[in-house]
Amino acid sequence: MEIGELIGAGRTADVFVLDDDRVVRRYRDGEDATGEAVVMAYLAEHGYPVPTVWPGAAADELVMQRLSGPTMREALVAGMLSGEQAGELLADLLLRLHAIPPRAGADPAHRIVHLDLHPENVFLTPDGPVVIDWATAQEGPPGLDTAMAALILAQVALTMPAAAGIARTVLPSLVRRLGGTDGMLLPEARARRAANPTLTQEEIAALDEAVALILAAGADAHDGVLQ
C-alpha cells in the first residue's frame, strides 16, 4: 500500500492520503486499530454517520473513506456555523449514538460511547455530519460520554486562547440540548481526563475549573427552563 501526503495529525495518530477516495490512519505507537474498525462497521449498520472502513495493511492502520467538507472546528472559525448550532449538533450526535443498542455489553443501560466527541472529530460533508476518531470508543454509560464531550470543550475554553471564545459558545448550547448536567458523570470524566497521558500539565491543572464551568452552564440551562 503506497502512502501519500500527510493531511492530518492528532495526539496519537497521523492521517495520510491513499487515493482520491481513501485515507489511512496510522497509530504512532503501533496501537491495534482492529477494534475501532469493528465498532465503526457496527455503527454504520445501524445508520450512524461514520466513514466507510476497509482492512489496513497492518494492525495499526485503519483505511477509511476520504471525507469532503470542513471539520466542525473549521466551520466555526470560518463563521459558517454558530456556537449555538455546533453545540446542538454535537448533542444530537451523542443522543443518536446512545440510542443504538450495545454491541456486546452485558449491562442493558450501557451503549457505545465515543469519549472524544468534539468539533475536530466531526466533518460537515455535503451528505451531513460524519463522526471520526473512534479510538477511545467502548461500551459504557452514556452519561460518561456526555460528560467527556462537555469537559473537553471546557478545557479548551480555559487552556487554548485561540479557540477559547468558540468553546465558550459551544459548551452552553451542548449542555442545554442535553437537558443540563444531571445525567453527566463528571467525576468519572474528570478522572479519565486526568489519567490521559497525552494531556499537558496545564490541561490537567484546569480540570477542576473546567468542571465548575460545566456546572455553571448546567445551572443556566436549568434556570432557562424554569423561566
Secondary structure as GFF3:
##gff-version 3
##sequence-region A 1 227
A	DSSP	beta_strand	6	9	.	.	.	ID=ss1
A	DSSP	beta_strand	13	17	.	.	.	ID=ss2
A	DSSP	beta_strand	22	27	.	.	.	ID=ss3
A	DSSP	alpha_helix	34	45	.	.	.	ID=ss4
A	DSSP	beta_strand	53	54	.	.	.	ID=ss5
A	DSSP	beta_strand	61	65	.	.	.	ID=ss6
A	DSSP	alpha_helix	72	77	.	.	.	ID=ss7
A	DSSP	alpha_helix	83	98	.	.	.	ID=ss8
A	DSSP	beta_strand	111	113	.	.	.	ID=ss9
A	DSSP	three_ten_helix	119	121	.	.	.	ID=ss10
A	DSSP	beta_strand	122	125	.	.	.	ID=ss11
A	DSSP	beta_strand	128	131	.	.	.	ID=ss12
A	DSSP	beta_strand	138	140	.	.	.	ID=ss13
A	DSSP	alpha_helix	142	159	.	.	.	ID=ss14
A	DSSP	alpha_helix	161	177	.	.	.	ID=ss15
A	DSSP	alpha_helix	186	194	.	.	.	ID=ss16
A	DSSP	alpha_helix	201	205	.	.	.	ID=ss17
A	DSSP	alpha_helix	207	226	.	.	.	ID=ss18
###
